Amino acid sequence: MSGGGCAPVIGATATRFSIWAPEAEQLWLCLFDDADRERRLPMLRDGDGVWHVEAAGVGAGARYGVRADGVYDPAAGLWFDPDKLLLDPYAPAIDRAFVYDPVLTARRGEGGDTAPLMPKGVVAAPMAPVPAKPPHFVPGGLIYELHVRGFTMLHPDVPDAQRGTIAALAHPAVIAHLQRLHVSAVELMPINAWIDERHLGPLGLTNYWGYNPVSWFALDPRLAPGGMAELRATVAALQDAGIGVILDMVYNHNGESDIYGPTLSVRGLNARDYFRHADDGQLINDTGTGNSIACNQPVVRRLILESLRHFVTQAGVDGFRFDLGPALGRMADGFDPHAPLLEEMRADPVLADRVMIAEPWDIGPGGYQLGRFGEGWLEWNDRYRDDIRRFWRGDAGTLGGFATRLAGSSDIFGDDETRSVNFLAAHDGFTLADLTAYEQRHNHANGEQNRDGHGENLSWNNGVEGVSDDPAIVAARRRDVMALLSTLFCSRGAIMLSAGDEFGRSQRGNNNAYAQDNAIGWIDWAGRDRAIERHAFALAALRARCADLMDIALLRDEDVVWLDERGEAMSVAQWEQPRRRCVALHFVRSGWTLCVNGSGEAQDFRLGDDRYVSVASRSLMLLDPLSG
């Protein structure tokens, strides 16, 4: 096969392996038996830099790795070291999870053989493709972001043996909860095989979130002990319940880190082309993780596209969310929304109709690209997050920004439709409840002297930092969480809810719980706030009835009227009043009205000649045309 490697191809009497390593001088396929005895088969290179071998008698279930030899010159991007057993980038599965060990980072000739430390690739025959069908995602619907392990580790109805796995998401109790929230699609945080960062082991911590991938094909066995079949069955169960599945994919970097990181896969095969390098040969680090994948290098583009197709055809997933999305469109002269990879994704017959969501920022040059991904893409809208937080925190002069975000952010997505994914909290930041209980981050458990995580969270604590048993403070925080949820559910376009925020989950003020595979990071189902949960369920039912909120067409002047408390159209002067906290949004065609009261006292709104409604302090009220 020209232009790159491919997954092992199983034939009648042999399996063909193909690995791309154009600068290597020799490759070996390494086969392992049940006793971990290794057999090496030399591979032959074709004119495209792809090494091949036919392994007779090898079929599904065989475990294997690759060794590569050649020039060892890390400063020049050449890391060939036959002592390093490497994972085939196209391996469809691995036999165990990755565990970091300093030996994996040793320079050539210093550390010895890494085969005992490395998971082995597993040959797997592809399943029959999932029949093509439109995504199970309603435009303007609710995306529910969850961590597979943390979501179910403490779930009282999930059997112990299933907790923490993808299979647990198919449990009837889990599906019932998602349906009561009217979830349109779950967004699973990374499920690909990953490795811990090297600094975590000495701290007694592990990478919990999984944003440090080694493979873009193989699932992590800790989350999917049943492999692709487990994911496929869970996707089918969720889709049967009307819920789509979106995978969070990390193509911006991999777990091989910087020059002091482990050699596990693509670095040992062809670091020059898989990673982005500066003119002086140094690794570019637009991700803050040590390396940046060269997403628009042709062979890398092919690997990314094939891995995405793999999850659509083999598991039937409905779409993808891309971590640090600008990496997908970064060219030599900056981000290009028409970069080759992005154009190929739009044109691909398997991928073209999938839900595509960008996290539209990274820390590279020109890294903030909110609103620029273009047709067919949804985008995480951090402007929504920040403007809504500022309003409910009580910042002056925030009503205009609040209203713009509520209505779909036409200032950002200035076309016919909003592509905004409206969210107030996500995995990387405070939970919704902590947003109202902590002014400062409290990340000491991460072992970095509380220096990690966002420093400015636009949060407030209602008078006491952290846990309080004062009934007034508890009530104020519950009120604020309900107001935030009400705002989210009453916002136009797609909305995203982070799992557990619908019932007030806390991470004890930790706003960067990436290494907290414990009670800090797990969802406490037994301790959920039932009042907040009932409020969220009611909001979900109300949103489902109001088509205006799920409509993604941008609002025009004839579609809505913004009203003050007296029922009169808002004037320019009123919009500019720094302390104004009240406004009503009236949908002309349907007759629904949303009243917002951000003040500290109840407020009466006039909605007609003889129609008034009293809205409690710091709350929202969505009224259908028939309400009294």
Disulfide bonds with the S-S distance in Angstrom:
none
